[in-house]
Amino acid sequence: MAEETPLFKVTIDNETIEVPAGTTILQAARMIGKEVAPPAMCYYGKLENTGGNCRTCLVEVSKGSEADPRPMPKLVPSCRTTVMDGMVVGNKTSERTVEARKGIVELLLINHPLDCPVCDQAGECKLQDLSYEHGAEATRYEFDRRTFPKEDLGPNIQLNMNRCILCYRCVKTADQITGCREHGVMNRGDHAEISTHIHKNLDNEFIGNIIDVCPVGALTDKTFRFKNRVWFLKPVDAHRDCPTCSGKAQVWFRGDEVFRVTARKDEYNEVEDWICNTCRFDKKEINDWTLEKPSEISKDSVIRQGHYFEDKVEPKETLPKVIKREPKILLDIHTVSQVNEPDRDLSKIDGPATSNDYKD
């Protein structure tokens, strides 16, 4: 009869929980709740051997265990450090951790371009969230940022290496999920970059999942690129009969148009089911999908603002208060503007919408 795995008691930010031996501090923190879980930019629960690259999940261990209560002298990565019985960990309650995390965020942003207004990842970028919650107000870096030449990865995936933080998620996804590792991290140090080495296109039925695992805007969907902003779209859980994958996905609508399809994600922004390229890139019609329900979005996400949730608050009309009376005439510019063409499907055009896509 197999021996039962012993349970270890660990305290994180004054919250105590019992977890099986071999559980990491990050996993234990997530079991307690999102409010005490450290941020993670490289760890991914669906992949093996991840973590230890970004260092954003560093925590302070003020008590090693009941057997050896001495504190650990340095901050440790919670995604790689397993718990011990009686361990006491400080995340948000630790001043050392909070201060160190500011420096880590500053390091990640040193070479990151300030192109959030034109980045397709804006609104769902984990680096934006990280810098807002844990970053400093200013940077001390005064030198030019590193830049990389453009590289073609194929017809569906756009690589912008200038935004990459080298989390290794896409490399491990291609290696473990697709079984076809045609790209990796080339060179070392400040010259390290994601590349295919022999300039091959990434061609695999599941390679599109590297877009979903990327926490920044380094890997984006070419079929959605510059078509719309995520906060204008409504994500809906949907499924279809697919012979290649589970067929369970998240379909992003604006009106009756399907602008993009992504995998469903949990509260830690990790994929629940991998989807194939056919579902992701080729199925952009409502009739292709069976709609289930509106996707559950975090209340702090910009995607949730102004949508269909129960806590929606209708904006108050401020014009009568300003002019002290009811307006007599309001010009509805959307009914007279030539840009307003109801039969124009922006999701169907090959690239970003320009003046050439509208009638003169």
C-alpha positions as CSV (number, residue, x, y, z in Angstrom):
1,M,0.0,0.0,0.0
2,A,1.4,3.4,-1.0
3,E,2.4,5.8,1.7
4,E,0.2,8.9,2.0
5,T,1.8,12.2,1.2
6,P,2.4,14.2,4.5
7,L,0.7,17.5,5.0
8,F,2.8,20.6,5.8
9,K,1.4,23.7,7.5
10,V,2.6,27.0,6.0
11,T,1.7,30.6,6.8
12,I,1.7,33.2,4.0
13,D,0.8,36.8,4.9
14,N,-0.7,35.6,8.2
15,E,-2.9,33.1,6.4
16,T,-2.3,29.4,7.3
17,I,-3.0,26.4,5.1
18,E,-2.0,22.8,5.0
19,V,-0.6,21.5,1.7
20,P,0.9,18.2,0.5
21,A,4.7,17.9,0.7
22,G,6.3,19.0,-2.5
23,T,4.0,22.0,-3.0
24,T,5.7,25.2,-3.9
25,I,5.1,28.5,-2.0
26,L,3.4,30.0,-5.1
27,Q,1.1,27.0,-5.4
28,A,0.2,27.2,-1.7
29,A,-0.4,30.9,-1.9
30,R,-2.8,30.4,-4.8
31,M,-4.6,27.8,-2.8
32,I,-5.2,30.5,-0.1
33,G,-6.4,33.0,-2.6
34,K,-5.4,35.6,-5.2
35,E,-5.1,38.3,-2.6
36,V,-1.9,36.7,-1.2
37,A,-0.5,35.0,-4.3
38,P,2.7,36.6,-5.6
39,P,2.7,37.8,-9.2
40,A,4.3,35.5,-11.8
41,M,5.4,36.3,-15.3
42,C,7.2,33.2,-16.2
43,Y,5.6,30.4,-14.1
44,Y,2.8,28.5,-15.9
45,G,0.9,25.8,-14.2
46,K,0.0,23.9,-17.4
47,L,3.6,23.5,-18.4
48,E,6.4,21.5,-16.8
49,N,9.7,23.0,-15.5
50,T,8.6,26.6,-15.6
51,G,9.5,29.5,-13.3
52,G,12.7,31.0,-11.9
53,N,13.3,33.4,-14.9
54,C,11.4,36.6,-14.1
55,R,12.0,36.8,-10.3
56,T,8.7,38.7,-9.8
57,C,7.5,36.0,-7.4
58,L,10.3,36.6,-4.8
59,V,9.1,36.3,-1.2
60,E,10.7,36.5,2.2
61,V,10.9,33.3,4.4
62,S,11.1,34.6,8.0
63,K,10.8,31.0,9.4
64,G,12.2,28.0,7.6
65,S,10.3,25.3,9.4
66,E,9.5,24.0,12.9
67,A,12.6,21.8,12.8
68,D,14.8,24.7,11.7
69,P,13.2,28.1,12.5
70,R,16.0,30.1,11.1
71,P,15.0,32.6,8.4
72,M,16.3,32.3,4.9
73,P,19.0,35.0,4.4
74,K,17.8,36.0,0.9
75,L,14.5,36.3,-0.9
76,V,13.6,33.2,-2.7
77,P,11.5,32.5,-5.8
78,S,8.2,31.2,-4.6
79,C,7.6,29.2,-7.8
80,R,10.7,27.1,-7.2
81,T,10.8,26.8,-3.4
82,T,8.9,24.0,-1.8
83,V,7.2,24.5,1.5
84,M,8.4,23.0,4.8
85,D,6.2,22.2,7.9
86,G,5.9,25.4,9.9
87,M,7.3,27.7,7.3
88,V,6.3,31.4,7.6
89,V,6.4,33.5,4.4
90,G,5.9,37.2,3.8
91,N,4.7,38.5,0.4
92,K,2.7,41.7,0.6
93,T,3.4,42.0,4.3
94,S,7.2,42.0,3.8
95,E,8.9,45.3,3.2
96,R,11.9,43.6,1.7
97,T,9.7,41.8,-0.8
98,V,7.8,44.9,-1.8
99,E,11.0,46.9,-2.3
100,A,12.7,44.1,-4.2
101,R,9.7,43.7,-6.5
102,K,9.9,47.4,-7.4
103,G,13.5,46.8,-8.6
104,I,12.5,43.7,-10.5
105,V,9.7,45.6,-12.3
106,E,12.1,48.4,-13.1
107,L,14.5,45.8,-14.6
108,L,11.8,44.3,-16.8
109,L,10.9,47.7,-18.1
110,I,14.4,48.9,-18.8
111,N,14.3,47.7,-22.5
112,H,10.6,47.6,-22.9
113,P,9.3,50.1,-25.4
114,L,6.7,52.6,-24.4
115,D,4.2,51.6,-27.2
116,C,1.2,50.6,-25.1
117,P,-1.1,52.9,-27.2
118,V,-0.4,50.8,-30.3
119,C,0.2,47.4,-28.7
120,D,-2.5,44.8,-29.2
121,Q,-1.8,43.4,-25.8
122,A,-2.9,46.6,-24.1
123,G,-5.8,46.0,-21.8
124,E,-4.8,42.4,-21.0
125,C,-1.1,42.9,-20.6
126,K,0.3,41.3,-17.4
127,L,3.3,43.6,-17.5
128,Q,1.0,46.6,-17.4
129,D,-0.8,45.2,-14.4
130,L,2.6,44.3,-12.7
131,S,4.0,47.8,-13.2
132,Y,0.8,49.4,-12.0
133,E,0.6,47.3,-8.8
134,H,4.3,46.8,-7.9
135,G,6.4,49.2,-10.0
136,A,8.0,52.5,-9.2
137,E,6.8,55.9,-10.5
138,A,9.9,56.6,-12.5
139,T,12.9,54.9,-14.0
140,R,16.6,55.6,-13.5
141,Y,17.7,54.2,-16.8
142,E,19.1,56.9,-19.1
143,F,20.5,54.8,-22.0
144,D,19.0,53.8,-25.3
145,R,16.8,50.7,-25.2
146,R,17.9,47.6,-27.1
147,T,16.2,47.0,-30.4
148,F,15.9,43.9,-32.7
149,P,15.1,43.6,-36.4
150,K,11.7,42.2,-37.4
151,E,11.5,38.5,-38.0
152,D,8.7,36.6,-39.8
153,L,7.3,33.7,-37.9
154,G,4.5,32.9,-40.4
155,P,1.2,34.2,-41.6
156,N,-0.6,34.1,-38.3
157,I,1.9,35.0,-35.5
158,Q,3.6,38.4,-35.2
159,L,6.9,38.6,-33.2
160,N,7.9,41.9,-31.7
161,M,11.1,41.1,-29.9
162,N,11.5,44.6,-28.5
163,R,8.7,43.8,-26.1
164,C,9.9,40.4,-25.0
165,I,10.9,39.8,-21.3
166,L,12.4,36.4,-22.0
167,C,10.0,34.4,-19.8
168,Y,10.6,31.3,-21.9
169,R,6.8,30.4,-21.9
170,C,6.5,30.3,-25.6
171,V,9.6,28.1,-26.0
172,K,8.3,25.6,-23.4
173,T,4.8,25.6,-25.0
174,A,6.2,24.8,-28.4
175,D,8.4,22.1,-26.9
176,Q,5.9,20.4,-24.6
177,I,2.5,21.0,-26.3
178,T,3.3,20.9,-30.0
179,G,6.3,18.6,-29.8
180,C,7.8,20.7,-32.6
181,R,10.4,23.1,-31.1
182,E,11.5,25.2,-34.0
183,H,12.3,28.4,-32.0
184,G,14.2,29.2,-28.8
185,V,16.4,31.7,-27.1
186,M,19.4,32.6,-29.1
187,N,22.6,34.4,-27.9
188,R,23.3,35.4,-24.3
189,G,23.0,38.3,-21.9
190,D,21.7,41.6,-23.4
191,H,21.7,40.0,-26.9
192,A,19.4,37.1,-26.0
193,E,16.3,36.9,-28.3
194,I,13.5,34.6,-29.4
195,S,14.3,33.3,-32.8
196,T,13.9,30.3,-35.1
197,H,17.7,30.2,-35.7
198,I,17.3,29.2,-39.4
199,H,14.5,31.6,-40.1
200,K,11.7,29.0,-40.5
201,N,8.1,29.8,-40.0
202,L,6.4,28.2,-37.0
203,D,4.2,25.6,-38.6
204,N,2.2,23.4,-36.2
205,E,-1.5,22.9,-35.6
206,F,-1.1,24.0,-31.9
207,I,1.6,26.7,-32.3
208,G,-1.0,29.5,-31.9
209,N,-1.1,28.8,-28.2
210,I,2.2,30.6,-27.8
211,I,0.2,33.8,-28.3
212,D,-2.0,33.0,-25.3
213,V,0.9,32.1,-22.9
214,C,2.9,35.3,-23.8
215,P,2.3,37.8,-20.9
216,V,3.3,40.8,-22.9
217,G,2.8,42.0,-26.5
218,A,5.8,40.2,-28.0
219,L,3.7,37.5,-29.7
220,T,0.4,38.7,-31.2
221,D,-2.3,37.4,-33.5
222,K,-1.8,38.7,-37.1
223,T,-5.5,38.1,-37.9
224,F,-6.5,40.4,-35.1
225,R,-3.6,42.9,-35.2
226,F,-4.8,46.5,-35.2
227,K,-8.4,45.5,-35.9
228,N,-9.9,46.6,-32.5
229,R,-9.3,47.2,-28.8
230,V,-10.1,44.4,-26.4
231,W,-12.1,46.8,-24.2
232,F,-14.5,47.3,-27.1
233,L,-15.1,43.6,-27.5
234,K,-17.2,41.2,-25.5
235,P,-15.7,37.8,-24.7
236,V,-18.1,34.8,-24.8
237,D,-17.4,31.2,-23.9
238,A,-18.2,29.1,-26.9
239,H,-17.5,25.6,-28.3
240,R,-17.6,23.7,-31.6
241,D,-17.1,20.1,-32.7
242,C,-13.4,20.0,-33.6
243,P,-11.6,16.8,-34.5
244,T,-8.2,18.3,-33.4
245,C,-8.8,19.9,-30.0
246,S,-11.4,20.2,-27.3
247,G,-13.2,23.0,-29.3
248,K,-13.7,25.0,-26.1
249,A,-12.7,28.6,-26.7
250,Q,-13.4,32.3,-26.0
251,V,-14.9,34.2,-28.9
252,W,-14.5,38.0,-28.9
253,F,-17.4,39.9,-30.4
254,R,-18.2,43.5,-31.3
255,G,-21.8,43.6,-32.5
256,D,-22.2,40.5,-34.7
257,E,-18.6,40.4,-35.8
258,V,-16.1,37.9,-34.5
259,F,-12.8,39.6,-34.2
260,R,-10.7,36.9,-32.6
261,V,-10.7,33.6,-30.9
262,T,-8.6,32.7,-27.9
263,A,-8.3,29.9,-25.4
264,R,-10.3,30.1,-22.2
265,K,-8.2,31.3,-19.2
266,D,-8.5,31.0,-15.4
267,E,-8.1,33.7,-12.8
268,Y,-4.3,33.5,-13.1
269,N,-4.5,34.1,-16.9
270,E,-3.4,30.5,-17.6
271,V,-5.0,28.5,-20.4
272,E,-7.6,25.9,-19.4
273,D,-7.7,24.0,-22.7
274,W,-5.2,24.3,-25.6
275,I,-6.9,25.0,-28.9
276,C,-5.8,24.3,-32.4
277,N,-4.9,26.8,-35.2
278,T,-8.1,26.1,-37.1
279,C,-10.3,27.2,-34.2
280,R,-8.1,30.2,-33.4
281,F,-7.4,31.6,-36.9
282,D,-10.0,30.2,-39.3
283,K,-13.3,30.1,-37.5
284,K,-14.4,33.8,-37.5
285,E,-18.1,33.4,-38.1
286,I,-20.9,33.2,-35.6
287,N,-22.3,30.1,-37.2
288,D,-19.0,28.3,-36.6
289,W,-19.6,28.4,-32.8
290,T,-22.2,27.4,-30.2
291,L,-22.3,30.2,-27.7
292,E,-22.5,29.3,-24.0
293,K,-22.3,32.4,-21.8
294,P,-20.5,35.6,-21.3
295,S,-17.0,35.0,-20.1
296,E,-16.2,35.7,-16.4
297,I,-13.8,38.6,-16.3
298,S,-12.0,40.0,-13.3
299,K,-13.7,43.0,-11.8
300,D,-10.4,45.0,-12.0
301,S,-10.0,44.3,-15.8
302,V,-10.6,47.1,-18.3
303,I,-12.3,44.5,-20.5
304,R,-15.2,44.3,-18.0
305,Q,-15.9,48.0,-18.0
306,G,-19.2,49.0,-19.5
307,H,-20.3,45.5,-20.5
308,Y,-23.0,43.1,-19.6
309,F,-22.3,42.2,-16.0
310,E,-24.8,42.5,-13.1
311,D,-22.8,45.3,-11.3
312,K,-23.0,47.5,-14.4
313,V,-23.7,51.1,-13.5
314,E,-25.4,53.2,-16.2
315,P,-23.6,56.6,-16.7
316,K,-25.6,59.6,-15.7
317,E,-26.4,62.2,-18.3
318,T,-24.3,65.3,-17.4
319,L,-25.3,67.7,-20.2
320,P,-28.6,69.0,-18.6
321,K,-26.7,69.8,-15.4
322,V,-24.1,71.8,-17.4
323,I,-26.4,73.8,-19.5
324,K,-29.1,74.1,-16.8
325,R,-31.9,72.9,-19.1
326,E,-32.8,70.1,-21.4
327,P,-31.0,70.2,-24.8
328,K,-33.2,71.1,-27.8
329,I,-31.0,69.6,-30.5
330,L,-28.3,67.0,-30.3
331,L,-26.4,66.1,-33.4
332,D,-25.9,62.3,-33.7
333,I,-22.6,62.3,-35.7
334,H,-22.8,58.5,-36.1
335,T,-25.8,58.8,-38.3
336,V,-24.3,61.4,-40.6
337,S,-20.6,60.4,-40.6
338,Q,-19.5,58.6,-43.8
339,V,-17.2,56.4,-41.6
340,N,-20.3,54.7,-40.2
341,E,-21.0,51.9,-42.6
342,P,-23.0,49.1,-41.0
343,D,-22.1,46.6,-43.7
344,R,-18.4,47.1,-43.3
345,D,-16.8,44.2,-41.5
346,L,-13.5,45.4,-40.0
347,S,-12.6,42.0,-38.9
348,K,-12.5,40.8,-42.5
349,I,-10.0,43.2,-43.9
350,D,-6.4,42.1,-44.3
351,G,-4.8,44.7,-42.1
352,P,-5.5,47.8,-40.0
353,A,-8.5,49.9,-41.0
354,T,-7.4,53.0,-43.0
355,S,-9.2,55.7,-44.9
356,N,-8.9,53.5,-48.0
357,D,-11.4,51.0,-46.4
358,Y,-14.2,53.6,-46.4
359,K,-16.1,55.3,-49.1
360,D,-15.2,58.8,-50.1
